[in-house]
Amino acid sequence: MENIDLKEALKSGIVTFTFRKANGELRTASGTRNLNPAIALGMTENDKPKGTGNEKPGVIAFWDIDAGGWRSCREHSIVEVRSISTEEELLGPTLFDLDALE
């Protein structure tokens, strides 16, 4: 999976990726920016961002599925994007996607 825009991929569902932490340690995370609680697995209304939405340049904020909280990493620290599970793959066809039910 080369040339993946991680911010965009995180909006579509759950992405598993590896990044290098500031201390040099590699960390693999499964995260999302899709604020649908069913996708975010455990996110509540209190967890949704309350700020202006202005992120620091070069930083990717994501909901960490395993940790159950917001985390961030620097764009240049991304080592690998392993998998992307889209909302449709995770939840199946929606009630309004009638073509998918045929």
MIRO-466376 format. One record per residue (C-alpha): residue in one letter; x, y, z. Coordinates in Angstrom, 3 decimals, padded with zeros to 6 digits, m for minus. Layout:
BEGIN
REC, A, X, Y, Z .
...
end
This chain:
BEGIN
REC, M, 000.000, 000.000, 000.000 .
REC, E, 002.048, 002.901, m001.253 .
REC, N, 001.154, 006.577, m001.495 .
REC, I, m001.740, 006.279, 000.935 .
REC, D, m003.088, 009.546, 002.342 .
REC, L, m003.386, 008.367, 005.950 .
REC, K, m005.649, 011.250, 007.028 .
REC, E, m008.126, 010.416, 004.270 .
REC, A, m007.926, 006.676, 004.913 .
REC, L, m008.628, 007.247, 008.621 .
REC, K, m011.825, 009.108, 007.677 .
REC, S, m013.166, 006.098, 005.787 .
REC, G, m012.885, 003.470, 008.522 .
REC, I, m010.239, 001.695, 010.566 .
REC, V, m006.618, 001.776, 009.443 .
REC, T, m003.799, m000.309, 010.879 .
REC, F, m000.473, 001.433, 010.491 .
REC, T, 003.012, 001.600, 011.998 .
REC, F, 004.822, 004.770, 012.987 .
REC, R, 008.047, 005.683, 014.746 .
REC, K, 007.519, 007.341, 018.124 .
REC, A, 009.660, 010.311, 019.233 .
REC, N, 011.844, 007.939, 021.300 .
REC, G, 012.572, 005.834, 018.175 .
REC, E, 010.316, 002.942, 019.153 .
REC, L, 008.021, 001.521, 016.456 .
REC, R, 004.325, 001.401, 017.327 .
REC, T, 001.511, m000.260, 015.410 .
REC, A, m001.896, 001.316, 015.866 .
REC, S, m005.412, 000.647, 014.657 .
REC, G, m007.188, 003.953, 014.414 .
REC, T, m009.894, 006.007, 012.776 .
REC, R, m011.072, 009.564, 012.243 .
REC, N, m014.565, 008.306, 011.400 .
REC, L, m016.597, 009.567, 014.334 .
REC, N, m019.358, 006.982, 013.923 .
REC, P, m019.303, 005.280, 017.377 .
REC, A, m019.878, 001.893, 015.761 .
REC, I, m016.690, 002.363, 013.770 .
REC, A, m014.725, 003.882, 016.640 .
REC, L, m015.730, 000.974, 018.907 .
REC, G, m016.515, 002.538, 022.227 .
REC, M, m016.342, 006.242, 021.457 .
REC, T, m018.940, 008.273, 023.341 .
REC, E, m020.262, 011.788, 022.765 .
REC, N, m017.789, 013.003, 025.414 .
REC, D, m014.904, 011.694, 023.287 .
REC, K, m015.799, 013.642, 020.162 .
REC, P, m013.483, 016.584, 019.454 .
REC, K, m014.638, 019.844, 020.954 .
REC, G, m011.984, 022.130, 019.499 .
REC, T, m011.903, 024.195, 016.365 .
REC, G, m010.550, 021.381, 014.243 .
REC, N, m007.261, 023.158, 013.637 .
REC, E, m004.564, 020.530, 013.779 .
REC, K, m000.891, 021.267, 013.906 .
REC, P, 000.713, 021.010, 010.478 .
REC, G, 002.327, 017.625, 009.940 .
REC, V, 000.418, 015.934, 012.793 .
REC, I, m002.252, 013.266, 012.343 .
REC, A, m004.766, 012.886, 015.169 .
REC, F, m006.701, 009.613, 015.332 .
REC, W, m008.988, 007.654, 017.661 .
REC, D, m006.885, 004.687, 018.845 .
REC, I, m009.173, 001.647, 018.744 .
REC, D, m007.038, m000.412, 021.163 .
REC, A, m006.359, 002.377, 023.676 .
REC, G, m009.874, 003.835, 023.463 .
REC, G, m008.624, 007.397, 023.232 .
REC, W, m007.236, 010.111, 020.995 .
REC, R, m003.605, 009.797, 019.924 .
REC, S, m001.453, 011.508, 017.332 .
REC, C, 001.648, 010.936, 015.267 .
REC, R, 003.721, 012.992, 012.892 .
REC, E, 003.140, 012.472, 009.183 .
REC, H, 006.844, 011.937, 008.500 .
REC, S, 006.976, 009.163, 011.134 .
REC, I, 004.628, 006.807, 009.241 .
REC, V, 006.527, 003.654, 008.373 .
REC, E, 003.798, 001.453, 006.911 .
REC, V, 000.055, 001.356, 006.292 .
REC, R, m000.944, m002.271, 006.740 .
REC, S, m004.688, m002.401, 006.163 .
REC, I, m007.744, m000.247, 005.638 .
REC, S, m011.236, m001.425, 006.600 .
REC, T, m013.872, 000.933, 005.221 .
REC, E, m017.146, 001.797, 006.931 .
REC, E, m019.066, m000.362, 004.458 .
REC, E, m016.782, m003.340, 005.114 .
REC, L, m017.194, m002.876, 008.866 .
REC, L, m020.956, m002.262, 008.969 .
REC, G, m022.247, m003.730, 005.725 .
REC, P, m024.557, m001.943, 003.295 .
REC, T, m026.639, 000.871, 004.745 .
REC, L, m030.413, 001.016, 004.590 .
REC, F, m030.132, 003.712, 001.944 .
REC, D, m027.787, 001.755, m000.332 .
REC, L, m030.505, m000.256, m002.050 .
REC, D, m028.268, m001.289, m004.954 .
REC, A, m025.994, m003.141, m002.521 .
REC, L, m028.935, m005.223, m001.266 .
REC, E, m029.850, m006.594, m004.718 .
end
